[in-house]
Amino acid sequence: MRTAVLSVLAPAFVLAAFVIGLWTYRDSEERTADLNAGWIFNATVTRDGAVAAINRLLEAKRPRVIVLGPSYANTDISPELLAERMGLERGDVALLSVPNSVGSHWYAILKYRVFEPGHRPEHIIVVSGLQSMLLNTPLTESSRVNLDVHLPPEGGDAVLTERVAHSGALWWGRLKDQRTKVRDAIFSVLRDRPVRALAATKRRTLQSDDVRKALDKVFADEVVDPVRLSRNRAVTAIDTEAHGYDLSVLPKPEASFLGPITELASASGAHITWVRPPMEPGIPAELDDVVPEGFEAAAREVVEGAGGAFLDLRRLPMTEAMFRNADHMNKEGSRRFTLAVAEALRESGWGAPVLYRPRKVERHGGGEAALPSADGRALHAGGELQLHFDPWPGGPFEGAAEMVGGRAPPVGKAGGHDIAWVANGKGWSGSWKGAPPQGPWTLTMATEEAALLTGLRWGQGPSFGTLLGEGSVSEDVWVDVLHAPGTDIQFARAPVGVPGSERPRFREAGPLSRFQTEKWGFLSDEALLGVTQFEERCSPLRVVEDDRLLGGANAPCGDVIRHGHGRSCHGPTAILFSAGDGSDPDTNGRSYNLVLDLGRRCGKRWWVYPKDHLTLTTAARPGPVDQVRLGLRYLQYRDATLQVRVRVGDALVVEEAVSSRAWAAGSLTWSLGRAVQPDEKITIELESLDYVFYLFEGADVGLVRSGGP
């Protein structure tokens, strides 16, 4: 009998001991996380806890935009760059990043740290993988502590109580996660011990970090197939989160915090955008941000149904060189991703484009204005001011207006919606919101007494596009013809030869070589960062192998080192390049030299090379124009001359030799002498008379009858 009992209990005891050991095991990263739980905020261990640090930050900044999320938010978004591209002050964007946080953390932070204390940000941006967006319950002890510190002492939050729960699926998912950690720990021992035994000396025993550095050197990218390596490497960075949740622990999107968080933000007057970032190319499938079939579409429906926006940027073009590990970006990747987020927010309607202006301004009836105004802002007593707009560019249709003068409130409509007016001490503030009008629309205002329209803005949140204020409403209509369909751009000459194109090369580690190009630093990829839309590299210098142009120009230098095979990068002092077939450029017997890119494109801009002659012929336009405005960036210092010619049909209406220094403000404007009709061709010529470089940034034609451009 005893033997039978022992035969049952012994295996059960061993199994129980194994499960308990597996459940309670903590690797070094988890032990550090447990130690710092409740104290880490924005990747920093705070002096008095995360709650106090967040409260301090919000009180000091009173931010208009909050970026929220796990460590993705901390590494992938640059608050300063986001503020710059959204037209905000640096302090207007606040980052609130808590490691390994999920939906429940963000709900608690928004409710108890942001909204209940009275903060009213205009926009919330959640940056996270979809797995973390969906997950409700913290899976580790440190993550649960990071949630508990934000909850009120009395507890009782109904939404958190309903959605944060333990279940068999969660328990089993954590157990499998623990199994992976134990396995990795065993493999680490097996990996480290032989190296320590072989490399140990009487004076020194290698530590784990030393072993890792030694192995990294042995298995460096230049000596190991990087594609094969990327499929098998372990994620070891200190802030990694790409452990991949067991899909069984993920609730359906409608049961996640996507809806409650979006509703909480909307109820507090904030717009919210959920942003899903890209992972490193070639990331192992088990570490990618995968979710069950149908969850992605359902998540989008939940967010949009609650009044938010879902922005999936996983297809943003990025390379391995833009990541510090499998899922966290480095500084270069962060710049590209931040710019993509800012651009997408603007395109989605969070702030109408700043060039969205009325195409026509009219007054009807009434007497003369009592207040002086020569720019179209005056409202005549008893009259009506009409601003006519082209179709709404997208996004929610809302705006605001400011007016000085008039004892009685004005009346007005915006695209058929009534404008609601309230007294503001100096006059009146009006606002509107509703369904976007179909097609062109009109903003009308009328007052019993003379008044002055001093401010008009539209869009959402802090990126309101200001139409008035320091500037003025004029009857300006500018049309971008540089990028208009049908515009023809021709270069009369082939690019000039690069001085010293057959310059000596210098050997680099691995099958790489470099040209020294200190005098061409102003053309380097790094010097031109910020010029292109999403930080695309656009140095115009190219490497030719024998008579063949190598096709991998403008790659990040990390990709050149990792992958080679014709890639090249232009740094501030040198061009690093690789042979097309991966051989050593210094020993393969081929010739290499430099040329200028025949295509001349730099993002949405065009290069104007030394001695270039560019001709641009405009396509048909929506209306008459009487001025032309050209935007140019001069990249060098010495004075040079650019010949500008403008023709209407065959008639030469502008011919001027312009000093390169005149473009310091970025654009110059010329009159066409008359109203040029939509079907009349306008030809613009730019001829560089010197050996200098320009970036052609814009060509606009416009109708400007009052005020300036």
Buried (B, 14 or more C-beta within 10 A) or exposed (E): EEEEEEEEEEEEEEEEEEEEEBEEEBBEBBEBBBEBBBBBBBBEEBEEBBBBBBBEBBEEBEBBBBBBBBBBBBBBBBBBBBBBBBBBEEBBBBBBBBBBBBBBBBBBBBBBBBBEEEBEBBBBBBBBBBBBBBBBBBBBBBBBBBBEBBBEEEEEBEBBEEBBEEEEBBEEBBEBBBEEBBEBBEEBEEBBEEBBEEEEEEEEEBEBEBBBEBEEEEEBBEEEEBEEBBEEBEBEBEBBBBBBBBBEBBBEBEBBBBBBBBBBBBEBEBBBBBBBBBBBBEBBEEBBBBBEEEBBEBBBBBBEEBBBBBBBBBEBEBBBBBBBBBBBBBEBBBBBBBBBBBEBBBEBBBBBBBEBBBBBBBBEEBEEBEBEBEBBBBBBBEBBBBBBBBEBBBBBBBBBBBBBBBEEBBBBBBBEBEBEBEEEEEBBBBBBEEEBBEEEBBBBBBBBBBBBBBBBBBBBBBBBBBBBEEEBBBBBBBBBBBEBEEBEBEBEEEBBEBEBBEBEBEEBEBBBBBBBBEEBBEBBBBBBBEBBEBBBBBBBBBBBBEEEBBEBBBBBBBBBBBBBBBBBBBBEEBBBBBBBEEBBBBEBEBEBBBBBBEEBEBBBBBBBBBBBBBBBBBBEBEBBBBBBBBBBBBBBEEEBBBBBBBBBEEEEBBEEEBEBEBBEEEBBBBEBEEEBEEEBBBBBBBBBBBEBBBBBBBBBBBBBBEBEE
